[in-house]
Amino acid sequence: MARERTGEDARGSAAPARRASDRGKYGRLSRERVLTAALELVDREGLSALSMRRLGAELGVEAMALYRYAEGKDALLDGLVEALYLELEERLSAGEPADDGWREGLHRVARATYDVCLAHPQAVPLLATRMLAVPLARRPLAVLKDHERVLGLLRRSGLDEAGTAAAFRAFTAWLLGYVEVELRPVVDNPDEPDPAFRLGLHRMPAQDLPTLRETAPALAEPGGPEGLSAGLDVLLDRFTGPDRPAPPRR
């Protein structure tokens, strides 16, 4: 009886392990194609829908075929952050002025980041969660290039190293914090024509939350890029204007 071949060749030696094919319904995979498909899936169904198995099915390949492009779920999530920053780079590179002033450059970065985030709101939480999990030097190159761009623009304002670092933290906190607040849901029932019921004000105790109930209609209106820009100017004036903070004593 012939030997059944289950991992050995006819001479009894180990045969090379089979690798899952990475040729799916869209042709042979690439890292860019995998990340694009992952981002499209998250855009449609949210982060909870993302898994190696589900992404493989989306691309028409076995899940194992994806591990040569992302080592696991965490690497895939980091790849989504990379995809967001690559899209940011594309937006900034399109028609980029030859000689942007430092303040105008920072406004361009902020507006482009805002636009990318609003285009992919389901992936925005990763900008906080993955950055909390990944040390600086291990972040994707596209993220590090964004850091370099912002730091360079701040340094051109005349800030020293310490001032640049402080302004960078403030810039990042304002930008990502503004986007997060902008994307928080406020409307309770979008199909309800009555404004109070649309916002769910009847669910809030009037005696305990009078200011919140009064302000809720204004909170339901997005601040938009105008609010982002206004706040950024206040922040930059604080760090680069005549009333800038004194350097800390050492």
Summary of the structure (lengths in Angstrom):
residues: 250
radius of gyration: 24.5
end to end distance: 83.7
largest distance: 91.4
contacts: 644
relative contact order: 0.09
helix: 64%
strand: 2%
